[in-house]
Amino acid sequence: MRPTPDAVRRAWAACFRRGRTPGLRTAKTTLAAVLSFVCADLLHTSAQPILAPLTALLVVQLTLYKTLTSGLDRVAAVVSGVLVAVGVAKLTGLTWWSLGAVVGISLIIGRLLRLGSNLLEVPISAMLVLAAASTSIGFTPGSPDLDATATGRVVETLIGAAVGILVNVVIAPPLYIQPADDAIGELVGRLSGFSRELASALRGEWNRAAADRFLDGARKLGDEVVRADLHLGRTEESARLNPRGRAAREAQPRLRTALAGLEHSYVSLRNLCRAVLDRTYFVAEDDIDGAYSAATRDALAEVLDAFADTMDMVDPIATAEPSADQSRAHMETRFAELRRKRDRLAGLLVVDPRVDAAAWGQHGGLLAAVDRLRVEVEAAVRPTDGPWQPEPVSARPRAAVRRLMRRTPPIRR
C-alpha cells in the first residue's frame, strides 16, 4: 500500500521540523551511554558494566523533566529489586518458590511506589541479582559475592541515571515550542479546509451519502485535536526544571488558549454536521430540497466560508508569527462578516413550530452549532495574561501525603 501524501508530510516533519536540530537527541543519547560506561569501568563496578549505559539509554527522554523523573523511577526500581533479592538470597538460593516470592514481592513494592513503566524493572533486577549470585559461586547464603553483585548493580544504575540527566541538562535542554506551533497550525488548516469542502458540497448536489461522509470526516478531526494536545503537553513538560524554560512558559498561554478554542470549534463543527445529517435523513431521500432549500444551503455554505476565513487568521496569532498583529487587526472585520452571514442563515431557517415542529427543532440545533463556531473562534484569539507557571514538582507528593493523612484515623488516647 502506497503511503498517503499526508503521511509523507508528517514523516518529513518528524525528521526535519523547524526549530529542531537533526540528530541532536541521538547524539546526546549515544554520548550518555558512552560516558556512563567509561565511568562505571573506571570504578570497576563489574567485569562488564553494561548496565550503566543501558540505564543511560532508558533515562534520556524527550524533556528534561521526563529525564529526571525517569531516572529517579529507575533508580528506585533497581534499588528495590536488589534489596528484595538480597533479603531472599540471605535465606535460600534460586528455586521455583524463591523465584515466585521475589517476583511477587517485587511487583507489590513496584506498585506501591507507583513506578509506572519501570514497574517490571523491580522483579527483573531482583531475579538477575539472585541468579548471578547463585550461579557465580554455587551459592552460599550470605556470601560476600552476593553483596558485591547487588552493590555493583545499584552503582551502575546510579551512574547511568546521573550521566543521562547531566547530559540532558548540559547539552541544549530541549524546548518543544515549534512542534506545538506546527501542530496547532495544521489543526487550523484542517478545520478551515474541512469547512470549505463542506461549503462546496452544500452548493452542489447534496444527498444522504454526502451527509454521512462529512459527519465521518468531522469526527476524524478529533485525531488532529489529540495530536495538537500531545505536542502542547510536551511543550509544557519541557518548561519544567529547564533553565531555558522561560520561552516555553511565555508561549504556553497563547498556545493553550488557541487549542482550547480550536477544540471547541471542532466539537461545534461536528455538531453542525450532525444537525445537517439529521435533517437530511428526516425527509424523503428524493426530497433533499425539503430538508434545506437551495438558498438555505447556499447561506450555510457562506457561513462556513466565513468561518474558514476567520479561522485562517487564528494560525499567525496563536503561533506568534510576524504577521500576528496584522491578523488580529483584521479579526474584527471577519467576526462581523461571520455574524452577518449567520443572521442571513437564521432568517432563512425561520419556521412556525406549529406547522413543522421537527424542522423548528432541527433548525434550532443547526443555528446553535453555528453560534458556537463563532463564539469559539473568538475565544481562540483572546488576549492572555502573563507567562504560565507550572505546578511545583513537590505539589503532587504533598497532595498524596495530605490524602494519606486524611484517610488515617486519629490515634485515641
Secondary structure by P-SEA (a helix, b strand, c coil): ccccaaaaaaaaaaccccccccaaaaaaaaaaaaaaaaaaaaaccccccaaaaaaaaaaccccaaaaaaaaaaaaaaaaaaaaaaaaaaacccccaaaaaaaaaaaaaaaaaaccccccaaaaaaaaaaaaaaaaacccccccaaaaaaaaaaaaaaaaaaaaaaaaaaacccccaaaaaaaaaaaaaaaaaaaaaaaaaaaaccccaaaaaaaaaaaaaaaaaaaaaaaaaaaaaaaacccccaaaaaaaaaaaaaaaaaaaaaaaaaaaaaaaaaaaaaacccccccccccaaaaaaaaaaaaaaaaaaaaaaaaaacccaaaaaaaaaaaaaaaaaaaaaaaaaaacccccccaaaaaaaaaaaaaaaaaaaaaaaacccccccccccccaaaaaaaaaaaaaacccccc
